[in-house]
Amino acid sequence: DPHPGNIMLLGPDLKPGLIDFGQCTTLTKEQVRTVCHVVILLRTRSPTLIDRVLAAGDFNFNTEDPELKMALMYYFFDSSQSGGGAVRPEAMEFLKDAMQHNPSIMPVLTDTPREMVFYGRVCGTLRKCFELLGGDESVISLWYPEARAALQKINDGAPDPVSSALLLLPE
């Protein structure tokens, strides 16, 4: 259950510690595949590719605007405050402003796989931590090698067209 209330500073060194593992679960291979797809897709920073794969998948939006879809994906599934450099700053600012001041115009993900909701909560927690530390770190960049290795392992046993195509992309 990742959120700031479940992060404690422990001991004289004030090392961060996590509490409340009540919502932990093991992901199925298909759920891991979904997370890997998102990480690898967002790492491409290609609006065209991301939009095409999302259109064929499990994510739905209340907007058809590809730029706002991109902003939503980077806001919820990466920790970078700037959208990893793939989203125009105006789109990210519109999104942040709508969340805080005018939720009725907020573009939203209307259908998101369950595993991605928790993944998004982790990204949000990390984004705020990085912000408070004065950084703008992208977990997509950090997790990409792990996602690629996990997807390769899954795909070796049960290939699918999207995974196979993503694994063909240059690193």
C-alpha positions in Angstrom: 0.0 0.0 0.0 2.5 2.6 -1.1 1.8 6.1 0.1 3.7 8.6 2.3 1.9 7.4 5.5 3.4 4.0 5.0 7.0 5.2 4.8 8.7 5.6 8.2 12.2 7.0 9.1 13.8 4.4 11.3 16.7 4.3 13.7 19.3 7.0 14.5 20.3 7.1 10.8 16.7 7.8 9.8 16.7 5.2 7.1 13.4 4.9 5.2 11.4 1.8 6.1 8.2 0.5 4.5 5.2 -0.7 6.6 1.8 -2.2 5.9 2.2 -4.9 3.4 -1.5 -5.9 3.6 -2.2 -5.4 -0.1 0.8 -7.3 -1.3 0.2 -10.0 -3.9 2.0 -12.1 -6.5 1.4 -11.0 -10.0 0.4 -13.5 -12.7 2.6 -13.7 -15.8 0.0 -11.7 -17.7 0.0 -9.0 -15.1 3.8 -8.8 -15.2 3.6 -8.7 -19.0 1.3 -5.7 -18.8 3.6 -3.8 -16.4 6.6 -4.6 -18.7 4.7 -3.4 -21.7 4.0 -0.1 -20.1 7.6 0.4 -18.9 9.1 -0.5 -22.3 6.5 1.6 -24.2 7.0 4.7 -22.1 10.8 4.3 -22.5 10.3 4.6 -26.3 8.9 8.1 -25.8 7.1 7.6 -29.1 3.6 9.1 -29.1 2.6 7.2 -32.2 3.7 3.8 -30.9 2.3 4.4 -27.4 -1.0 5.5 -28.8 -1.3 2.5 -31.2 -0.5 -0.1 -28.6 -2.8 1.5 -26.0 -5.6 1.6 -28.5 -5.3 -2.2 -28.9 -4.9 -2.9 -25.2 -6.5 -2.8 -21.7 -6.4 1.0 -21.2 -9.2 3.3 -22.0 -9.5 7.1 -21.7 -12.2 9.7 -21.6 -10.3 11.7 -24.2 -9.1 11.1 -27.8 -6.4 13.7 -27.5 -3.1 11.7 -27.9 -1.1 14.4 -26.1 -3.3 14.2 -23.0 -3.2 10.4 -23.2 0.6 10.6 -23.1 0.5 13.1 -20.3 -1.7 10.7 -18.3 0.4 7.7 -18.9 3.6 9.5 -17.9 2.0 11.2 -14.9 0.6 7.9 -13.5 3.2 5.4 -14.6 6.5 7.3 -14.3 8.0 9.3 -11.4 9.3 12.1 -13.6 7.6 15.4 -13.0 8.3 16.5 -16.6 6.8 13.4 -18.3 10.2 12.0 -19.0 10.8 14.6 -21.6 8.2 12.9 -23.9 5.3 15.2 -23.0 5.0 18.9 -23.8 5.3 20.9 -20.6 1.9 22.6 -21.3 0.2 19.2 -21.4 1.6 18.2 -18.0 0.7 21.6 -16.5 -2.8 21.3 -17.9 -3.1 17.9 -16.2 -1.7 19.1 -12.9 -3.9 22.2 -12.9 -7.0 20.3 -13.8 -6.4 17.8 -10.9 -6.0 20.6 -8.4 -8.4 23.2 -9.6 -10.9 21.8 -12.1 -11.4 18.0 -11.8 -14.5 18.2 -14.1 -12.2 18.9 -17.2 -9.6 16.3 -16.1 -8.8 13.7 -18.7 -8.8 10.3 -17.0 -8.0 6.7 -17.5 -11.4 5.1 -17.5 -10.2 1.5 -17.5 -6.9 0.4 -16.1 -5.6 -3.0 -15.3 -5.6 -3.6 -11.6 -1.9 -4.2 -11.4 -1.3 -0.8 -13.0 -3.3 1.0 -10.3 -0.8 -0.2 -7.6 2.1 0.4 -9.9 0.8 4.0 -10.4 0.6 4.5 -6.6 4.3 3.5 -6.3 5.2 5.9 -9.1 3.3 8.7 -7.4 5.0 8.1 -4.0 8.4 8.1 -5.7 7.6 11.2 -7.7 6.8 13.1 -4.5 9.9 11.8 -2.7 12.1 12.8 -5.7 10.4 16.2 -5.7 11.1 16.8 -2.0 14.7 15.8 -2.6 15.0 18.3 -5.5 15.3 15.7 -8.2 13.3 14.6 -11.2 14.1 10.9 -11.7 12.4 8.6 -14.1 11.6 5.2 -12.8 10.9 4.1 -16.4 14.6 4.6 -17.1 15.6 2.8 -13.9 13.2 -0.1 -14.4 13.6 -0.6 -18.1 16.4 -3.2 -18.0 14.4 -5.3 -15.5 11.2 -5.0 -17.5 13.0 -6.0 -20.7 14.6 -9.1 -19.0 11.3 -10.1 -17.4 9.4 -9.7 -20.6 12.0 -11.8 -22.5 11.6 -14.6 -19.9 7.8 -14.6 -20.2 7.9 -14.3 -23.9 10.3 -17.3 -24.3 7.6 -19.5 -22.7 4.5 -17.9 -24.1 5.1 -15.4 -26.9 2.6 -12.8 -27.9 2.8 -10.3 -30.8 3.0 -7.1 -28.7 5.8 -8.5 -26.5 7.7 -9.8 -29.5 7.5 -6.5 -31.2 8.6 -4.5 -28.1 11.5 -6.9 -27.6 12.7 -6.1 -31.2 13.1 -2.4 -30.3 16.7 -1.3 -29.9 17.8 -0.9 -26.3 
